[in-house]
């Protein structure tokens, strides 16, 4: 998990007028904020938390004692100003962070204000208070169309950056199948994925070598159960030539394993 830590913690009564070693209390409190669950609860034991925060158990216990104390100067009046309250008084571990939700909402409001300030500043720098003011319907339509094209181009660029797949050549597929002594027909494999837009199921292909290996496994499985066709509907001879190719590939894989063990 993660938590937003408001800068007001440095001027709060948690630190104001307190001795320097009180900084450990603030540190433990900030750590608690970052690991709390969605309900603003921390349910790990004291030993686990002390180890997680890299503090001694003694330091951790002192900090918890301070955070559980009533604080009449706290900005949050709930629970008499306590920062932490026990989830179960019968246990010495497990706490609810009293004011975490309040500061989460406060931070969100400030983020929105900061966004609006930055937006208005950028518009002032461009000398345009309203970028669409005075634009005719025709020009507005053209502008929206241009924006749409630009957004689509940006989206395509991001998609391309996330999908570094490069379509292999027939020579590359043939060489890979020969290297693996594979029973896959490279031309049939290429024709299949060329026809479906290089997709595996509904998703774009990411690794063509993995797709070749999948065909190997599917053809081996279908030959074993006597199926007459391959995974993409490509005819499978199911005869001696296919069985020999599969046996050669398995022998090659065993040779690779033996070479690896010998090293």
Buried (B, 14 or more C-beta within 10 A) or exposed (E): EEBBBBEEBEEBEBBEEEEEEBEBBBBBBEBBBEBBEEEBEBBBEBEEBBBEBEBEEEBBBBBBEBBBEEBEEBEBEEBEBBBBBBBEEEEEBBBBBBBBEBBBEBBEEEEEEEEEEEEEEEEEEEEEEEEEEEBEEEEEEEEEEEEEEEEEEEEEEEEEEEEEEEEBEEEBBBEBBEEBBBBBBBEBBBBBBEEEEBEBEEEEBEEBEEBBBBBBEBBBEBBEEEBEEBBBEBEBEBEEEBBEBBEBBEEBEEEEEEEEEEE
